Amino acid sequence: MIQINLLPIRQAKQRKFGKQQIVFAAVFLLLEVTVLYYVYAAKQAELEEFEATATGVDAEVAKLQKDNLVIKELSDQRKNLQELSKVLEELEANRAGPVQVLDDLKVMLNPPANDLEKVSQDRRGWNTSWDPSQVWLSTFRETDGELSITGNATTNEDIAEFNARLASSVYFKKVRLNFTALEKLLQGGQSYAFSISAHVNYGLAEEEKPAAPPPAPKPKPPTKEPG
């Protein structure tokens, strides 16, 4: 009987099959890595796009917050001017005093409009860099020359500047700061309430009024010439 040893052939087939399995595994692994890379790249692009969108949203929110602060500041200034205008209108309507007194009060509660006004305020010892909108008046009452002012201010330094301006005026005498008190605002923040009393020197205001012009001479009747 002839015997043939098939073991080397089987081993060769097994080695060939093993190599094929390794090649298939390597190809499959390479394909999987390629797919995962493209998936990762797509997700990375989505993440970068999301981060860019988030950055844009943050910038827009910051801009809106800044705009809201500007709007609030302008609204507060408008409210202060409206309240001051109302007080002054009430004074004029009630004939509380001569125009010169009210004009001087308006000057105190407004920044200098030009260099000439700035020099004038400097000479009066005023702090021309002070912002008068930091003080707003609530009441301005005068009885027989005795004046009572109440209002609020951002700081005690603002009250001190307004009080000093009143004291420097020739129209207000015996200026006295009665009290200041810290108050919490409903919309948040705080302010200082104050009360000031003074005597209004109306007599000086009357003296500064321009004198009335003398009456014009009456025209003489025409004289008839002798015929």
ZIBEL-V171972 format. One record per helix or strand of 2 or more residues. SS is the DSSP state (a for helix, b for strand). FROM is the first residue (numbers start at 1). LEN is the number of residues. If there is no record, write none. Layout:
BEGIN
ss=SS from=FROM len=LEN
ss=SS from=FROM len=LEN
END
This chain:
BEGIN
ss=a from=7 len=87
ss=a from=99 len=10
ss=a from=115 len=9
ss=a from=132 len=3
ss=b from=135 len=9
ss=b from=146 len=8
ss=a from=156 len=13
ss=b from=172 len=13
ss=b from=190 len=11
ss=a from=202 len=6
END
